[in-house]
Amino acid sequence: MTSGENGVLVSVEVDAGTVRRGDQIMLGGQVFIVLDMAAMRGGARRLQFASGESLTMLRTTVLWAARRVDPRLKRRRLPGPPA
């Protein structure tokens, strides 16, 4: 692992509102790494991949991605039922 790759990969469900730079999305058996994004009308996003290709995600498009997270960082938790 190089210095820029800290953390572990976890699977996350992403849509146009939750996709992040660095997410690894598999399409047609090939992995694409999100390099940049641009907002479009109607809640869509145009994803620019490290390979130079692009993909437009509509607001309702749902994909699975691998995301690198640092397990040592505390994440916000949604309030659960009272104990």
Secondary structure, 3 states (H helix, E strand, C coil): CCCCCCCEEEEEEECCCCCCCCCEEEECCEEEEEEEEEECHHHCEEEEECCCCEEEECCCCCEEEEEEECCCCCCCCCCCCCC
